[in-house]
Amino acid sequence: MIPRHLAAVLAAAAMVVPPAEARGGSTPPQGDGRRPNVLFLAIDDLNDWTGFLGGHPQSKTPNLDRLAARGMSFGRAYCAAPACNPSRAALLTGIRPSTSGVYTNAQPWRPAMPDAVTLPRHFMLAGYEVLGGGKIFHGRFEDPASWQEYFSRPADPMPPDRPVNGIPRTAHFDWGPVDVPDEAMGDHQVVDWAIDRLGRPHEEPLFLAVGLFRPHLPWYAPQSYFDAHPAPEVVLPEVPDDDLADVPRAGRGMARPEGDHRKVLEHDQWRNAVRGYLASIAFADRQVGRLLDALDRSGMADDTIIVLWGDHGWHLGEKQHWRKFALWEEATRVPFVIAAPGVTEPGSRCDRPVSLMDVYPTLIDLCGLPERRELEGVSLSPLLRDPTAPWDRPALTTHGRENHAVRSDRWRYIRYEDGSEELYDHDLDPNEWRNLADAPEHREVKAALAASLPKTDAPDAPSARARSDE
């Protein structure tokens, strides 16, 4: 059953922009009366290990950096949820997990929000040609109504002897090179499809969504990307031995140090794992470069807004944790770039805390589409024009019912379902090594941040049989 408050939100929203009215919209920003094209680029499981964010000194991302140089990068951008399905469902519907009840990868989002108008669907109703390829929604929860054409990502070739890392019963928590050319990889073929679509004539403005799977596990990439990161030279994250000592039981339960981290240490795979992640990032970066080159060749670059986003971050041993599925900085911070010709200053950067919930209303604003009242984010247009503009909205991330993190300019505040808390001062402790939640002098700080927590949390939406770790 749909939660009562969500049903009310969607019922009200359904009357806002009926399809006949949606084809009108507000005045588009293009002088010729044609709305701008949108290149909507998603990257799976990418944390801040990019050149423009500086998360790892050995990450090789010249093309992501080139994209950041075309527009505005956001240094403090955060996902709505640190898992693929709830993060993507929230961004693409504009509805938070705490409103929809979609908290995990195993919960199909469409039955929980049957009347939600997705971002690409809203563009379609406004007269755009809307095409999607690769991973945009999560796994088998793709949404046919959102696309006029959708290209499903082909499977990757696999190494013959798995697991490559030697960790028994590791499933897809594996890494190593594959002896194939780039052209054999699924992401390369998705970008081939997108390049072809960019090269075709378009009578209507184009909304083209391209979803790259890497650096999602398993970290298999052609040998050259591993060769670019020699294992003996790989720099590991700095992780204190007592990284979890002041973390409450609920946080340690999310970290699961006895799981992946123990296995990685026992099999001496930490350096190889970091190498595999760096190699997979470099491979994804190459695909971004191919796409940017094709856009420039198409003649549409000056009339195209590019939005790059990652669905959540990733831990590689910080807090003795691997993967996403946690509420700390590494799991929630994402790469986020908007390059909007005539709006964003090339090479600009904004360090105000923003949320991926803001993507949908921002694109509505930039493209002159009708507003949607149910959206729980806000337009970033003021920051796109002036990255120092007043901004008092902290970013909210949710991982499971009643587990939330609030990120302001200075602070990260976490409150778990059992009432336990964490508080980190990023001015003094950017690695979140010292939990200040019990310090009496920070009670007012916690209270101010807690004001941004959801007033109610929807019950869990029904689950389906699905891989929870995708």
Secondary structure by P-SEA (a helix, b strand, c coil): cccaaaaaaaaaaaacccaaaaaccccccccccccbbbbbbbbccccccccccccccccccaaaaaaaaabbbbcbbbbcccccaaaaaaaaacccccccccccccccccccccccccaaaaaaaaccbbbbccccccccccccccccccccccbbbbcccccccccccccccbbbbbcccccccaaaaaaaaaaaaaacccccccbbbbbbccccccccccaaaaaaccccccccccccccccccccaaaaaaaccccaaaaaaaaccaaaaaaaaaaaaaaaaaaaaaaaaaaaaacccccbbbbbbbcbbbbcccccccccccccccccbbbbbbbbccccccbbbbcccccccaaaaaaaaaacccccccccccccccccccccccccbbbbbbcccccbbbbcccbbbbbcccccbbbbcccccccccccccccccaaaaaaaaacccccccccccccccccccc
